[in-house]
């Protein structure tokens, strides 16, 4: 019971560290609590440390710290040491958490804890959405350096973007559900991962799947609807089911997705699409201009660089062929696309190495391709790849490589 509690507590902190408001408003303290909890749990549980797991984790730390040091030294712009020390803390925390789960006897501990925490995320999100209509007059503002939100006694949070982010449907105002995260797009990502776990690994409970679909709809996320439809089609095809119920489910989801997509590309909400399109294209051209080492991972320097960087190509002529026009020419804001951010910040060799290790992750082995599509698509639309929950899959790829090397050497000796 104690082991399960600690596993779930650490998983909650891991998920929260990647988009959760707990870390947005209390980043340094929250990271300290996470690291302290993992280290204390290793001593408290008194599990025998597996030598192969320990040494492979050390090698992962060494390689990733070396990559970070090389990038800091060779980046084209002068970088902030403080920013890199925080990236180093993120690497250490991620490797430590993976070591904690890998050091336990059961190989399903990570997945079981993730499943449990994501169900809590689901139920909290649903309660938060319903509670909005009852607590709307009792909300107060909380702010940090990078974010502000309305909250009801710190239990429910509602994103603030010039007022509560609401969707106007059928004469009613509905909040865009962000749950315990700073943005609705992050919630939909975790809900889609829960949908995957439920349908690929666990019970395929229809009531739970229905609640997940409902919760994704409350985020009103185009990306969330796209990945939900993709999963339903994939798993229906895999199980050779194409009955009328599935068709009746996909049709309304597609119609909502299509309306949402058109509104974002051509309608009043096109600023969100334009920002993501710009974050897809501009960092790529920055990487082309700095292909080997990139411009560095200092987010402030990145924002300064991109403010004066203009794409030297007739990009719109290519985009116009598919009915899209890029309207943003430059920006001083950070990137929503963490994959392209790494490409611009670290150059092609290291970025491709990290993406390759992402594909070689060993945590989720069922339907690996679909899992990769979901997680990779998620970090392509949110600045989260260098945060512990998603970075742990890259660490897992490195860890598996070194684990095999160490195990092979033991066999030879």
Helices and strands as residue ranges (DSSP letters): H 2-16, H 21-25, H 27-45, H 51-74, H 81-102, H 109-135, G 136-138, E 140-143, E 148-152, E 156-159, E 166-169, E 172-175, H 184-200, H 206-219, H 222-238, H 244-266, H 270-289, H 299-307, H 315-319, G 320-322, H 338-359, H 368-381, H 388-412
